[in-house]
Amino acid sequence: MRVSAEVGTWLARRSSRAGDWWAAELVAAKRGTRVSVVIPARDEEETVGAIVGTIRRELVERFPLVDEILVVDSHSTDATAVVARAAGADVVAQDAVFPELESLAGKGEALWKGVAETTGDLVVFVDGDLRDFTADYVTGLLGPLLTDPGIAYVKGFYHRPLAGTAGVEPDGGGRVTELVARPLLNMYWPELAGFVQPLAGEYAGRREVLEGIPFVTHYGVEVGHLIDLLELHGLDALAQVDLGHRTHRHQSTQALGRMSAQIMLSLMDRLERGGRVISAAPPSTSLAQFRRGAGEAVERELVLTDVALTQRPPLESLPPEIRPENSPALRRSA
């Protein structure tokens, strides 16, 4: 059994390695293109400073590749904002962007507002909890965009080890990808079967492309991007880059369950909007989970979580009174 010829051809044409791109060569390829890096962060004081510092040292001062580093502080209760600013980033509080709009929670909300608050022609997204970050993450994602005008969006992938009682599983970290996202994408969007890690948090895109798609405000944002961009621009406008190795903190099984539910709702939303699924009733957005504790019927505590889908519209669709044309209206936190 083989993947389709389209996917096989795409894999060969649109996959590369971070080491294929050198910062000095990319500086020469910029030719006036402005580059912004957006880092969503919530309680990441232990890691965000090193990430910002690496980008500033290697890709701002040593090689003038990155023009803007913005950390979107997503309701942190620690010193994330202070650390990020000290390392050389601009910092904006998530709720300070578009204060006219209702505040929504979630990583996708921070990413959407990060696009709105930056000015780059190309926008690179990097998670704020990386523990082995190198400048190759940014150069790898920028390489295809700066050297091929036909590419609109670049997705990162990497080895993600998972430490357990039996040792370390070299690629065991992508549990939600393998158990939820990949099976469903293969069923309904088989053109995306070639993406190694469709849920990866490191990716980059052209501003006009990012402003033309909605952003799911929670964990469905990455898979929503791939589906929407596939339908708007076609598979050949998408690419992926091997970023090597990534280590970050792993979430509990219950947290992964909530993430999975949000991703499934995001996929269902796109199936319904595309007329591919007709439901007699909308799916429930209440997720019931159990944890140790005293309950009335069982020796467990029943915990309910609302995983309802919320998403922001394409930035290009916002009315002028909310987002003045040609102005990101940067509102930096004090």
Secondary structure, DSSP 4 states (H G I P E B T S, - for coil): ----HHHHHHHHHHEEEGGG--HHHHHHHHTT--EEEEEEESS-TTTHHHHHHHHHIIIIIISTT--EEEEEE-S-SSSHHHHHHHHT-EEEEGGGSSTTSPP--SHHHHHHHHHHH---SEEEE--TT-SS--THHHHHHHHHHHH-TT--EEEEEEE--EEETTEEETT---HHIIIIIHHHHHHH-GGGGG-S-TT-S-EEEEHHHHTTS-EESSTTHHHHHHHHHHHHH-GGGEEEEEEEE---PPPPHHHHHHHHHHHHHHHHHHHHHTTS---SSPPP-EEEEEEES--SSSSEEEEEEE----EEPPGGGS-TTTS-TT--------
